[in-house]
């Protein structure tokens, strides 16, 4: 006997219009959402990926789209097909994200232009005329655990 999500998926495929799906989503039918998700999620990720630079960002946009679908299903006015509405949300999310990323400035472009300042003095490294230029002249000492240092600095109790 088929499980509830399988039955919901068959119902979604066999129903002629979006009315039943929208009504089920508005009623909070998790199986209807799961069937809709299974039908569109992979394609949505591919579409989102065509707008953004990484798969991780594409997946994030798809998540935001599903959230917008769930929270906005009551405002769906059926002026278009449900699938068209979902994909228009997806594309708008992707375009908004891309525009926001273009406006973002990396921190390195905000700092005044100057030579790179190392956190370690240059004399701690080998020079160009040495065998291994740029490598440590003397390697850094191992880190000492703060607890151990504290215990060593305290006088012993009798």
N, C-alpha and C positions, 0 to 999 in steps of 0.2 A: 504494500500500500504506500503511495507517494506521501512524502512529508508535506507539511503546510507550506514551506517556501517553494517547493516544486509545484504544488497546486496553484499558489499565487502567481508564479512565473507563467504557468500555462494559461491562467486566466488573463494575465496582462497581454500575452501574445495573441490569444484568441479574441479578446474584446475588440470591437471595431473602433471605439473612440477612447478619448482620454477621460471621459466623465467618471467611469468607475474607478480608475486609478486615482484621480484627483480626490474623489470622495473618500476612498480608502486612506489616502495620505492625510487628508484633513481630519479623519477619524482617529489617526494615530496608529494605523495598521502597520506594524513592523514588518510583516511578511510582504506587504505590497512595496514598502520601501526597499527591502532586501532584493526583491525581484527587479525593481527599477535600477537599483545599484548594480546588480549583476549584469544587467543588460547594457549599461552605459559606461561604467567606470573605466574599463580598459581604453575605450575610444576617447573618453574625456582626457585621460592622461596623455595620450598621443597628441591630441589637439593642443592641450596646454603646453606640452613640450615644444611645439612648433613656435610658441610665442616667447618662451623663456630660455635661459641659458643652461639649466640643469634639470635632471630628473627629480631631484629632491624638491626643488622649487615648484615644478609642475605638480607633484603630488600634493604639496601644500595648497596650491591653488585649487586643485580638485576637491580637497577637504573643505576649503572655504566655500566652494560652490555648493557642495552637498549641504553644508550648514545653512547657506542662503536659501536653498530649495526647501529645506524642512521648516525654517522660520518664516519663509515667505509664501508658502503654498496657499495660505488663506487669501493672499492678494492676487493670486493667479486669476486672470480675467478671461481666459480662453480665447484671446484674440488671435492666438497662434496655437500650434500643436504643443503639447507638454514638452516633447523632446526639443523643439525649437527654443522654447522658453529656457530650458535648462542649459542648452548650449550657448544661448545669448548671455546668460549669467556667467558662464565659464569664460567666454571670450572677453567680456567686460572686466572680470577679475584679472585675467592675464594681462590685458592692456594696461589696466591701472597699476598693476605690479611693475610692469616693464617701464612705464612712465616714471614711477616713483624711484626705481633703481637708477634711471638716467639722471635724475636730479640729485641723487646722493653723491656726496664728495668723500673720497677716502681721506682719512686723517692725515696721511703724508702730504696731501696737497694743501692742507690748511696751514701747516707749519711754515715759517719763513725759510726761504731757500738758503741752505748752508751745508757745509760738508757734514758727512755722517759722523756723529760723535759716538765713540765706543764707550760702553760701560766699564771697560777694562783698559788700563793704561797700555799704550802702544809698545812700551819697552818690555812688556811681559811676553811679546811675540818675537819670533825670529825675523831677522831682516832679509831683504832681497838677496844679499850676498851670502847668506847662510845656506846650509844644505836643504832645509825645509822651510822656505819663506812662508810666513803667515801662520805657522804652527806655534804652539806654546814653547817659549824658551825654557820655562820651568812650569811643569803642570800645576794646576791649582790643587790646593790641599783638599782632602776629603772633608765633607761637611761633618761637623760634630753635632750630635743631637743636643738640643738645648737642655734637656733634662740632665744629661751626662755632664755637661759643662757646669751646670748649677750645682750638682752634687760634688764635683771636684773643688769648686770654689768655697764651699761651706766647711768650716772647721769640724773636725770629727767630735762627736759627743761621747762622753764617758758613761 
